[in-house]
Structures are given as structure tokens and as C-alpha cells.
């Protein structure tokens, strides 16, 4: 029993994810990429909304309704 528990503990210790240390520049670059990604996604949904027929009194479609 002790041998099995030790093996299990060793596996858990080796499977730990290492936290990657990122510099300030890397964080800023990642944030910039994410902002661009969201801007592009929002633009795509807006273009899709324009293609959907709506009546003037209807509210705009949500993302879920568009999909």
C-alpha cells in the first residue's frame, strides 16, 4: 500500500503545471491581441446583424439569436 501511495504522489508532483512568468511587454502584447480579437469578433457580428431582415420597431438581435 505504501508503494502505491508514493507512486501516486510522485505522479501528482510531476504533473503540476508550471506557471509561466511573463514580462510586462508580453502581458501588454497579449492584451492587445485580445482587444483586437474582440474588436474583430464584434465587427463580424455587427456585419451579420446588418444582413438580417428586421422591422424598425424590433430590437437588435443578440449574438445568440444571430447564431
mmCIF file of the N, C-alpha and C atoms, coordinates in Angstrom:
data_MODEL
# 
_entry.id   MODEL 
# 
loop_
_atom_site.group_PDB 
_atom_site.id 
_atom_site.type_symbol 
_atom_site.label_atom_id 
_atom_site.label_alt_id 
_atom_site.label_comp_id 
_atom_site.label_asym_id 
_atom_site.label_entity_id 
_atom_site.label_seq_id 
_atom_site.pdbx_PDB_ins_code 
_atom_site.Cartn_x 
_atom_site.Cartn_y 
_atom_site.Cartn_z 
_atom_site.occupancy 
_atom_site.B_iso_or_equiv 
_atom_site.pdbx_formal_charge 
_atom_site.auth_seq_id 
_atom_site.auth_comp_id 
_atom_site.auth_asym_id 
_atom_site.auth_atom_id 
_atom_site.pdbx_PDB_model_num 
ATOM 1   N N  . UNK A 1 1  ? 0.812   -1.203 0.000   1.00 0.00 ? 1  UNK A N  1 
ATOM 2   C CA . UNK A 1 1  ? 0.000   0.000  0.000   1.00 0.00 ? 1  UNK A CA 1 
ATOM 3   C C  . UNK A 1 1  ? 0.848   1.257  0.000   1.00 0.00 ? 1  UNK A C  1 
ATOM 4   N N  . UNK A 1 2  ? 1.906   1.264  0.773   1.00 0.00 ? 2  UNK A N  1 
ATOM 5   C CA . UNK A 1 2  ? 2.744   2.456  0.858   1.00 0.00 ? 2  UNK A CA 1 
ATOM 6   C C  . UNK A 1 2  ? 3.391   2.742  -0.491  1.00 0.00 ? 2  UNK A C  1 
ATOM 7   N N  . UNK A 1 3  ? 3.821   1.716  -1.196  1.00 0.00 ? 3  UNK A N  1 
ATOM 8   C CA . UNK A 1 3  ? 4.442   1.884  -2.504  1.00 0.00 ? 3  UNK A CA 1 
ATOM 9   C C  . UNK A 1 3  ? 3.501   2.529  -3.510  1.00 0.00 ? 3  UNK A C  1 
ATOM 10  N N  . UNK A 1 4  ? 2.243   2.102  -3.510  1.00 0.00 ? 4  UNK A N  1 
ATOM 11  C CA . UNK A 1 4  ? 1.258   2.665  -4.435  1.00 0.00 ? 4  UNK A CA 1 
ATOM 12  C C  . UNK A 1 4  ? 0.998   4.131  -4.123  1.00 0.00 ? 4  UNK A C  1 
ATOM 13  N N  . UNK A 1 5  ? 0.892   4.461  -2.850  1.00 0.00 ? 5  UNK A N  1 
ATOM 14  C CA . UNK A 1 5  ? 0.652   5.849  -2.460  1.00 0.00 ? 5  UNK A CA 1 
ATOM 15  C C  . UNK A 1 5  ? 1.822   6.740  -2.847  1.00 0.00 ? 5  UNK A C  1 
ATOM 16  N N  . UNK A 1 6  ? 3.041   6.231  -2.682  1.00 0.00 ? 6  UNK A N  1 
ATOM 17  C CA . UNK A 1 6  ? 4.219   7.012  -3.061  1.00 0.00 ? 6  UNK A CA 1 
ATOM 18  C C  . UNK A 1 6  ? 4.250   7.256  -4.560  1.00 0.00 ? 6  UNK A C  1 
ATOM 19  N N  . UNK A 1 7  ? 3.910   6.237  -5.352  1.00 0.00 ? 7  UNK A N  1 
ATOM 20  C CA . UNK A 1 7  ? 3.878   6.381  -6.811  1.00 0.00 ? 7  UNK A CA 1 
ATOM 21  C C  . UNK A 1 7  ? 2.848   7.435  -7.214  1.00 0.00 ? 7  UNK A C  1 
ATOM 22  N N  . UNK A 1 8  ? 1.693   7.377  -6.578  1.00 0.00 ? 8  UNK A N  1 
ATOM 23  C CA . UNK A 1 8  ? 0.628   8.325  -6.891  1.00 0.00 ? 8  UNK A CA 1 
ATOM 24  C C  . UNK A 1 8  ? 1.069   9.748  -6.556  1.00 0.00 ? 8  UNK A C  1 
ATOM 25  N N  . UNK A 1 9  ? 1.718   9.924  -5.425  1.00 0.00 ? 9  UNK A N  1 
ATOM 26  C CA . UNK A 1 9  ? 2.207   11.230 -5.016  1.00 0.00 ? 9  UNK A CA 1 
ATOM 27  C C  . UNK A 1 9  ? 3.264   11.735 -5.989  1.00 0.00 ? 9  UNK A C  1 
ATOM 28  N N  . UNK A 1 10 ? 4.143   10.846 -6.421  1.00 0.00 ? 10 UNK A N  1 
ATOM 29  C CA . UNK A 1 10 ? 5.183   11.235 -7.378  1.00 0.00 ? 10 UNK A CA 1 
ATOM 30  C C  . UNK A 1 10 ? 4.569   11.684 -8.697  1.00 0.00 ? 10 UNK A C  1 
ATOM 31  N N  . UNK A 1 11 ? 3.547   10.978 -9.163  1.00 0.00 ? 11 UNK A N  1 
ATOM 32  C CA . UNK A 1 11 ? 2.883   11.355 -10.409 1.00 0.00 ? 11 UNK A CA 1 
ATOM 33  C C  . UNK A 1 11 ? 2.212   12.719 -10.283 1.00 0.00 ? 11 UNK A C  1 
ATOM 34  N N  . UNK A 1 12 ? 1.559   12.952 -9.147  1.00 0.00 ? 12 UNK A N  1 
ATOM 35  C CA . UNK A 1 12 ? 0.905   14.239 -8.938  1.00 0.00 ? 12 UNK A CA 1 
ATOM 36  C C  . UNK A 1 12 ? 1.921   15.369 -8.937  1.00 0.00 ? 12 UNK A C  1 
ATOM 37  N N  . UNK A 1 13 ? 3.061   15.142 -8.343  1.00 0.00 ? 13 UNK A N  1 
ATOM 38  C CA . UNK A 1 13 ? 4.079   16.184 -8.276  1.00 0.00 ? 13 UNK A CA 1 
ATOM 39  C C  . UNK A 1 13 ? 4.670   16.464 -9.648  1.00 0.00 ? 13 UNK A C  1 
ATOM 40  N N  . UNK A 1 14 ? 4.830   15.448 -10.481 1.00 0.00 ? 14 UNK A N  1 
ATOM 41  C CA . UNK A 1 14 ? 5.420   15.664 -11.799 1.00 0.00 ? 14 UNK A CA 1 
ATOM 42  C C  . UNK A 1 14 ? 4.423   16.256 -12.773 1.00 0.00 ? 14 UNK A C  1 
ATOM 43  N N  . UNK A 1 15 ? 3.144   16.120 -12.507 1.00 0.00 ? 15 UNK A N  1 
ATOM 44  C CA . UNK A 1 15 ? 2.121   16.640 -13.415 1.00 0.00 ? 15 UNK A CA 1 
ATOM 45  C C  . UNK A 1 15 ? 1.768   18.100 -13.142 1.00 0.00 ? 15 UNK A C  1 
ATOM 46  N N  . UNK A 1 16 ? 2.313   18.672 -12.119 1.00 0.00 ? 16 UNK A N  1 
ATOM 47  C CA . UNK A 1 16 ? 1.984   20.063 -11.800 1.00 0.00 ? 16 UNK A CA 1 
ATOM 48  C C  . UNK A 1 16 ? 2.357   20.960 -12.969 1.00 0.00 ? 16 UNK A C  1 
ATOM 49  N N  . UNK A 1 17 ? 1.470   21.890 -13.247 1.00 0.00 ? 17 UNK A N  1 
ATOM 50  C CA . UNK A 1 17 ? 1.756   22.850 -14.302 1.00 0.00 ? 17 UNK A CA 1 
ATOM 51  C C  . UNK A 1 17 ? 2.655   23.939 -13.748 1.00 0.00 ? 17 UNK A C  1 
ATOM 52  N N  . UNK A 1 18 ? 3.609   24.281 -14.523 1.00 0.00 ? 18 UNK A N  1 
ATOM 53  C CA . UNK A 1 18 ? 4.482   25.371 -14.113 1.00 0.00 ? 18 UNK A CA 1 
ATOM 54  C C  . UNK A 1 18 ? 3.867   26.682 -14.567 1.00 0.00 ? 18 UNK A C  1 
ATOM 55  N N  . UNK A 1 19 ? 3.821   27.622 -13.679 1.00 0.00 ? 19 UNK A N  1 
ATOM 56  C CA . UNK A 1 19 ? 3.288   28.928 -14.024 1.00 0.00 ? 19 UNK A CA 1 
ATOM 57  C C  . UNK A 1 19 ? 4.343   29.673 -14.827 1.00 0.00 ? 19 UNK A C  1 
ATOM 58  N N  . UNK A 1 20 ? 3.956   30.083 -16.006 1.00 0.00 ? 20 UNK A N  1 
ATOM 59  C CA . UNK A 1 20 ? 4.888   30.764 -16.878 1.00 0.00 ? 20 UNK A CA 1 
ATOM 60  C C  . UNK A 1 20 ? 5.025   32.215 -16.445 1.00 0.00 ? 20 UNK A C  1 
ATOM 61  N N  . UNK A 1 21 ? 6.228   32.655 -16.278 1.00 0.00 ? 21 UNK A N  1 
ATOM 62  C CA . UNK A 1 21 ? 6.475   34.037 -15.889 1.00 0.00 ? 21 UNK A CA 1 
ATOM 63  C C  . UNK A 1 21 ? 6.517   34.880 -17.157 1.00 0.00 ? 21 UNK A C  1 
ATOM 64  N N  . UNK A 1 22 ? 5.636   35.885 -17.198 1.00 0.00 ? 22 UNK A N  1 
ATOM 65  C CA . UNK A 1 22 ? 5.591   36.738 -18.376 1.00 0.00 ? 22 UNK A CA 1 
ATOM 66  C C  . UNK A 1 22 ? 6.025   38.146 -18.008 1.00 0.00 ? 22 UNK A C  1 
ATOM 67  N N  . UNK A 1 23 ? 6.697   38.757 -18.927 1.00 0.00 ? 23 UNK A N  1 
ATOM 68  C CA . UNK A 1 23 ? 7.145   40.121 -18.702 1.00 0.00 ? 23 UNK A CA 1 
ATOM 69  C C  . UNK A 1 23 ? 5.980   41.083 -18.947 1.00 0.00 ? 23 UNK A C  1 
ATOM 70  N N  . UNK A 1 24 ? 6.190   42.316 -18.569 1.00 0.00 ? 24 UNK A N  1 
ATOM 71  C CA . UNK A 1 24 ? 5.170   43.341 -18.769 1.00 0.00 ? 24 UNK A CA 1 
ATOM 72  C C  . UNK A 1 24 ? 4.868   43.503 -20.254 1.00 0.00 ? 24 UNK A C  1 
ATOM 73  N N  . UNK A 1 25 ? 5.908   43.443 -21.081 1.00 0.00 ? 25 UNK A N  1 
ATOM 74  C CA . UNK A 1 25 ? 5.716   43.576 -22.528 1.00 0.00 ? 25 UNK A CA 1 
ATOM 75  C C  . UNK A 1 25 ? 4.875   42.429 -23.077 1.00 0.00 ? 25 UNK A C  1 
ATOM 76  N N  . UNK A 1 26 ? 5.117   41.228 -22.591 1.00 0.00 ? 26 UNK A N  1 
ATOM 77  C CA . UNK A 1 26 ? 4.349   40.080 -23.063 1.00 0.00 ? 26 UNK A CA 1 
ATOM 78  C C  . UNK A 1 26 ? 2.888   40.202 -22.659 1.00 0.00 ? 26 UNK A C  1 
ATOM 79  N N  . UNK A 1 27 ? 2.642   40.689 -21.444 1.00 0.00 ? 27 UNK A N  1 
ATOM 80  C CA . UNK A 1 27 ? 1.264   40.880 -20.985 1.00 0.00 ? 27 UNK A CA 1 
ATOM 81  C C  . UNK A 1 27 ? 0.562   41.935 -21.830 1.00 0.00 ? 27 UNK A C  1 
ATOM 82  N N  . UNK A 1 28 ? 1.258   43.029 -22.103 1.00 0.00 ? 28 UNK A N  1 
ATOM 83  C CA . UNK A 1 28 ? 0.667   44.092 -22.914 1.00 0.00 ? 28 UNK A CA 1 
ATOM 84  C C  . UNK A 1 28 ? 0.374   43.600 -24.324 1.00 0.00 ? 28 UNK A C  1 
ATOM 85  N N  . UNK A 1 29 ? 1.286   42.813 -24.882 1.00 0.00 ? 29 UNK A N  1 
ATOM 86  C CA . UNK A 1 29 ? 1.079   42.269 -26.223 1.00 0.00 ? 29 UNK A CA 1 
ATOM 87  C C  . UNK A 1 29 ? -0.116  41.318 -26.238 1.00 0.00 ? 29 UNK A C  1 
ATOM 88  N N  . UNK A 1 30 ? -0.238  40.492 -25.210 1.00 0.00 ? 30 UNK A N  1 
ATOM 89  C CA . UNK A 1 30 ? -1.370  39.563 -25.118 1.00 0.00 ? 30 UNK A CA 1 
ATOM 90  C C  . UNK A 1 30 ? -2.678  40.336 -24.978 1.00 0.00 ? 30 UNK A C  1 
ATOM 91  N N  . UNK A 1 31 ? -2.680  41.388 -24.171 1.00 0.00 ? 31 UNK A N  1 
ATOM 92  C CA . UNK A 1 31 ? -3.879  42.214 -24.011 1.00 0.00 ? 31 UNK A CA 1 
ATOM 93  C C  . UNK A 1 31 ? -4.259  42.880 -25.327 1.00 0.00 ? 31 UNK A C  1 
ATOM 94  N N  . UNK A 1 32 ? -3.266  43.357 -26.056 1.00 0.00 ? 32 UNK A N  1 
ATOM 95  C CA . UNK A 1 32 ? -3.513  43.997 -27.346 1.00 0.00 ? 32 UNK A CA 1 
ATOM 96  C C  . UNK A 1 32 ? -4.119  42.994 -28.333 1.00 0.00 ? 32 UNK A C  1 
ATOM 97  N N  . UNK A 1 33 ? -3.579  41.784 -28.359 1.00 0.00 ? 33 UNK A N  1 
ATOM 98  C CA . UNK A 1 33 ? -4.124  40.748 -29.243 1.00 0.00 ? 33 UNK A CA 1 
ATOM 99  C C  . UNK A 1 33 ? -5.564  40.414 -28.873 1.00 0.00 ? 33 UNK A C  1 
ATOM 100 N N  . UNK A 1 34 ? -5.846  40.335 -27.583 1.00 0.00 ? 34 UNK A N  1 
ATOM 101 C CA . UNK A 1 34 ? -7.201  40.015 -27.138 1.00 0.00 ? 34 UNK A CA 1 
ATOM 102 C C  . UNK A 1 34 ? -8.174  41.139 -27.481 1.00 0.00 ? 34 UNK A C  1 
ATOM 103 N N  . UNK A 1 35 ? -7.749  42.388 -27.306 1.00 0.00 ? 35 UNK A N  1 
ATOM 104 C CA . UNK A 1 35 ? -8.616  43.516 -27.679 1.00 0.00 ? 35 UNK A CA 1 
ATOM 105 C C  . UNK A 1 35 ? -8.912  43.503 -29.176 1.00 0.00 ? 35 UNK A C  1 
ATOM 106 N N  . UNK A 1 36 ? -7.900  43.216 -29.987 1.00 0.00 ? 36 UNK A N  1 
ATOM 107 C CA . UNK A 1 36 ? -8.094  43.150 -31.438 1.00 0.00 ? 36 UNK A CA 1 
ATOM 108 C C  . UNK A 1 36 ? -9.025  41.998 -31.794 1.00 0.00 ? 36 UNK A C  1 
ATOM 109 N N  . UNK A 1 37 ? -8.846  40.866 -31.129 1.00 0.00 ? 37 UNK A N  1 
ATOM 110 C CA . UNK A 1 37 ? -9.698  39.705 -31.389 1.00 0.00 ? 37 UNK A CA 1 
ATOM 111 C C  . UNK A 1 37 ? -11.159 40.030 -31.088 1.00 0.00 ? 37 UNK A C  1 
ATOM 112 N N  . UNK A 1 38 ? -11.400 40.682 -29.953 1.00 0.00 ? 38 UNK A N  1 
ATOM 113 C CA . UNK A 1 38 ? -12.769 41.037 -29.577 1.00 0.00 ? 38 UNK A CA 1 
ATOM 114 C C  . UNK A 1 38 ? -13.349 42.088 -30.519 1.00 0.00 ? 38 UNK A C  1 
ATOM 115 N N  . UNK A 1 39 ? -12.524 43.035 -30.929 1.00 0.00 ? 39 UNK A N  1 
ATOM 116 C CA . UNK A 1 39 ? -12.989 44.059 -31.871 1.00 0.00 ? 39 UNK A CA 1 
ATOM 117 C C  . UNK A 1 39 ? -13.402 43.414 -33.191 1.00 0.00 ? 39 UNK A C  1 
ATOM 118 N N  . UNK A 1 40 ? -12.580 42.490 -33.687 1.00 0.00 ? 40 UNK A N  1 
ATOM 119 C CA . UNK A 1 40 ? -12.897 41.792 -34.933 1.00 0.00 ? 40 UNK A CA 1 
ATOM 120 C C  . UNK A 1 40 ? -14.160 40.946 -34.790 1.00 0.00 ? 40 UNK A C  1 
ATOM 121 N N  . UNK A 1 41 ? -14.307 40.289 -33.651 1.00 0.00 ? 41 UNK A N  1 
ATOM 122 C CA . UNK A 1 41 ? -15.490 39.467 -33.410 1.00 0.00 ? 41 UNK A CA 1 
ATOM 123 C C  . UNK A 1 41 ? -16.747 40.334 -33.369 1.00 0.00 ? 41 UNK A C  1 
ATOM 124 N N  . UNK A 1 42 ? -16.679 41.448 -32.668 1.00 0.00 ? 42 UNK A N  1 
ATOM 125 C CA . UNK A 1 42 ? -17.828 42.355 -32.595 1.00 0.00 ? 42 UNK A CA 1 
ATOM 126 C C  . UNK A 1 42 ? -18.175 42.918 -33.964 1.00 0.00 ? 42 UNK A C  1 
ATOM 127 N N  . UNK A 1 43 ? -17.165 43.231 -34.754 1.00 0.00 ? 43 UNK A N  1 
ATOM 128 C CA . UNK A 1 43 ? -17.392 43.743 -36.104 1.00 0.00 ? 43 UNK A CA 1 
ATOM 129 C C  . UNK A 1 43 ? -18.073 42.680 -36.971 1.00 0.00 ? 43 UNK A C  1 
ATOM 130 N N  . UNK A 1 44 ? -17.646 41.446 -36.838 1.00 0.00 ? 44 UNK A N  1 
ATOM 131 C CA . UNK A 1 44 ? -18.261 40.352 -37.601 1.00 0.00 ? 44 UNK A CA 1 
ATOM 132 C C  . UNK A 1 44 ? -19.731 40.188 -37.219 1.00 0.00 ? 44 UNK A C  1 
ATOM 133 N N  . UNK A 1 45 ? -20.046 40.258 -35.935 1.00 0.00 ? 45 UNK A N  1 
ATOM 134 C CA . UNK A 1 45 ? -21.443 40.156 -35.510 1.00 0.00 ? 45 UNK A CA 1 
ATOM 135 C C  . UNK A 1 45 ? -22.250 41.350 -36.006 1.00 0.00 ? 45 UNK A C  1 
ATOM 136 N N  . UNK A 1 46 ? -21.657 42.523 -35.992 1.00 0.00 ? 46 UNK A N  1 
ATOM 137 C CA . UNK A 1 46 ? -22.360 43.713 -36.474 1.00 0.00 ? 46 UNK A CA 1 
ATOM 138 C C  . UNK A 1 46 ? -22.671 43.583 -37.967 1.00 0.00 ? 46 UNK A C  1 
ATOM 139 N N  . UNK A 1 47 ? -21.709 43.084 -38.733 1.00 0.00 ? 47 UNK A N  1 
ATOM 140 C CA . UNK A 1 47 ? -21.941 42.874 -40.168 1.00 0.00 ? 47 UNK A CA 1 
ATOM 141 C C  . UNK A 1 47 ? -23.023 41.826 -40.401 1.00 0.00 ? 47 UNK A C  1 
ATOM 142 N N  . UNK A 1 48 ? -23.041 40.796 -39.588 1.00 0.00 ? 48 UNK A N  1 
ATOM 143 C CA . UNK A 1 48 ? -24.076 39.771 -39.697 1.00 0.00 ? 48 UNK A CA 1 
ATOM 144 C C  . UNK A 1 48 ? -25.444 40.352 -39.345 1.00 0.00 ? 48 UNK A C  1 
ATOM 145 N N  . UNK A 1 49 ? -25.498 41.216 -38.344 1.00 0.00 ? 49 UNK A N  1 
ATOM 146 C CA . UNK A 1 49 ? -26.766 41.861 -37.968 1.00 0.00 ? 49 UNK A CA 1 
ATOM 147 C C  . UNK A 1 49 ? -27.332 42.673 -39.127 1.00 0.00 ? 49 UNK A C  1 
ATOM 148 N N  . UNK A 1 50 ? -26.443 43.336 -39.865 1.00 0.00 ? 50 UNK A N  1 
ATOM 149 C CA . UNK A 1 50 ? -26.889 44.168 -40.994 1.00 0.00 ? 50 UNK A CA 1 
ATOM 150 C C  . UNK A 1 50 ? -27.526 43.325 -42.092 1.00 0.00 ? 50 UNK A C  1 
ATOM 151 N N  . UNK A 1 51 ? -27.134 42.069 -42.189 1.00 0.00 ? 51 UNK A N  1 
ATOM 152 C CA . UNK A 1 51 ? -27.676 41.189 -43.221 1.00 0.00 ? 51 UNK A CA 1 
ATOM 153 C C  . UNK A 1 51 ? -29.016 40.575 -42.830 1.00 0.00 ? 51 UNK A C  1 
ATOM 154 N N  . UNK A 1 52 ? -29.354 40.638 -41.558 1.00 0.00 ? 52 UNK A N  1 
ATOM 155 C CA . UNK A 1 52 ? -30.595 40.036 -41.078 1.00 0.00 ? 52 UNK A CA 1 
ATOM 156 C C  . UNK A 1 52 ? -31.755 41.012 -41.275 1.00 0.00 ? 52 UNK A C  1 
ATOM 157 N N  . UNK A 1 53 ? -32.856 40.530 -41.849 1.00 0.00 ? 53 UNK A N  1 
ATOM 158 C CA . UNK A 1 53 ? -34.016 41.421 -42.024 1.00 0.00 ? 53 UNK A CA 1 
ATOM 159 C C  . UNK A 1 53 ? -34.689 41.695 -40.675 1.00 0.00 ? 53 UNK A C  1 
ATOM 160 N N  . UNK A 1 54 ? -34.946 42.961 -40.396 1.00 0.00 ? 54 UNK A N  1 
ATOM 161 C CA . UNK A 1 54 ? -35.640 43.335 -39.158 1.00 0.00 ? 54 UNK A CA 1 
ATOM 162 C C  . UNK A 1 54 ? -36.660 44.424 -39.456 1.00 0.00 ? 54 UNK A C  1 
ATOM 163 N N  . UNK A 1 55 ? -37.625 44.529 -38.598 1.00 0.00 ? 55 UNK A N  1 
ATOM 164 C CA . UNK A 1 55 ? -38.577 45.629 -38.676 1.00 0.00 ? 55 UNK A CA 1 
ATOM 165 C C  . UNK A 1 55 ? -38.034 46.772 -37.832 1.00 0.00 ? 55 UNK A C  1 
ATOM 166 N N  . UNK A 1 56 ? -38.462 47.969 -38.107 1.00 0.00 ? 56 UNK A N  1 
ATOM 167 C CA . UNK A 1 56 ? -37.902 49.138 -37.434 1.00 0.00 ? 56 UNK A CA 1 
ATOM 168 C C  . UNK A 1 56 ? -38.145 49.121 -35.930 1.00 0.00 ? 56 UNK A C  1 
ATOM 169 N N  . UNK A 1 57 ? -39.245 48.553 -35.486 1.00 0.00 ? 57 UNK A N  1 
ATOM 170 C CA . UNK A 1 57 ? -39.557 48.573 -34.055 1.00 0.00 ? 57 UNK A CA 1 
ATOM 171 C C  . UNK A 1 57 ? -38.917 47.415 -33.281 1.00 0.00 ? 57 UNK A C  1 
ATOM 172 N N  . UNK A 1 58 ? -38.283 46.492 -33.973 1.00 0.00 ? 58 UNK A N  1 
ATOM 173 C CA . UNK A 1 58 ? -37.654 45.365 -33.290 1.00 0.00 ? 58 UNK A CA 1 
ATOM 174 C C  . UNK A 1 58 ? -36.311 45.766 -32.706 1.00 0.00 ? 58 UNK A C  1 
ATOM 175 N N  . UNK A 1 59 ? -36.007 45.164 -31.579 1.00 0.00 ? 59 UNK A N  1 
ATOM 176 C CA . UNK A 1 59 ? -34.678 45.390 -31.008 1.00 0.00 ? 59 UNK A CA 1 
ATOM 177 C C  . UNK A 1 59 ? -33.654 44.620 -31.833 1.00 0.00 ? 59 UNK A C  1 
ATOM 178 N N  . UNK A 1 60 ? -32.408 44.994 -31.709 1.00 0.00 ? 60 UNK A N  1 
ATOM 179 C CA . UNK A 1 60 ? -31.381 44.303 -32.496 1.00 0.00 ? 60 UNK A CA 1 
ATOM 180 C C  . UNK A 1 60 ? -31.190 42.885 -31.969 1.00 0.00 ? 60 UNK A C  1 
ATOM 181 N N  . UNK A 1 61 ? -30.727 42.014 -32.835 1.00 0.00 ? 61 UNK A N  1 
ATOM 182 C CA . UNK A 1 61 ? -30.521 40.617 -32.471 1.00 0.00 ? 61 UNK A CA 1 
ATOM 183 C C  . UNK A 1 61 ? -29.327 40.479 -31.540 1.00 0.00 ? 61 UNK A C  1 
ATOM 184 N N  . UNK A 1 62 ? -29.452 39.580 -30.588 1.00 0.00 ? 62 UNK A N  1 
ATOM 185 C CA . UNK A 1 62 ? -28.309 39.251 -29.732 1.00 0.00 ? 62 UNK A CA 1 
ATOM 186 C C  . UNK A 1 62 ? -27.390 38.308 -30.509 1.00 0.00 ? 62 UNK A C  1 
ATOM 187 N N  . UNK A 1 63 ? -26.221 38.073 -29.983 1.00 0.00 ? 63 UNK A N  1 
ATOM 188 C CA . UNK A 1 63 ? -25.294 37.143 -30.638 1.00 0.00 ? 63 UNK A CA 1 
ATOM 189 C C  . UNK A 1 63 ? -25.907 35.754 -30.736 1.00 0.00 ? 63 UNK A C  1 
ATOM 190 N N  . UNK A 1 64 ? -26.538 35.334 -29.670 1.00 0.00 ? 64 UNK A N  1 
ATOM 191 C CA . UNK A 1 64 ? -27.134 34.005 -29.649 1.00 0.00 ? 64 UNK A CA 1 
ATOM 192 C C  . UNK A 1 64 ? -28.250 33.899 -30.678 1.00 0.00 ? 64 UNK A C  1 
ATOM 193 N N  . UNK A 1 65 ? -29.068 34.921 -30.781 1.00 0.00 ? 65 UNK A N  1 
ATOM 194 C CA . UNK A 1 65 ? -30.152 34.911 -31.761 1.00 0.00 ? 65 UNK A CA 1 
ATOM 195 C C  . UNK A 1 65 ? -29.600 34.895 -33.183 1.00 0.00 ? 65 UNK A C  1 
ATOM 196 N N  . UNK A 1 66 ? -28.500 35.574 -33.401 1.00 0.00 ? 66 UNK A N  1 
ATOM 197 C CA . UNK A 1 66 ? -27.888 35.581 -34.731 1.00 0.00 ? 66 UNK A CA 1 
ATOM 198 C C  . UNK A 1 66 ? -27.378 34.204 -35.123 1.00 0.00 ? 66 UNK A C  1 
ATOM 199 N N  . UNK A 1 67 ? -26.817 33.510 -34.156 1.00 0.00 ? 67 UNK A N  1 
ATOM 200 C CA . UNK A 1 67 ? -26.268 32.189 -34.457 1.00 0.00 ? 67 UNK A CA 1 
ATOM 201 C C  . UNK A 1 67 ? -27.372 31.170 -34.598 1.00 0.00 ? 67 UNK A C  1 
# 
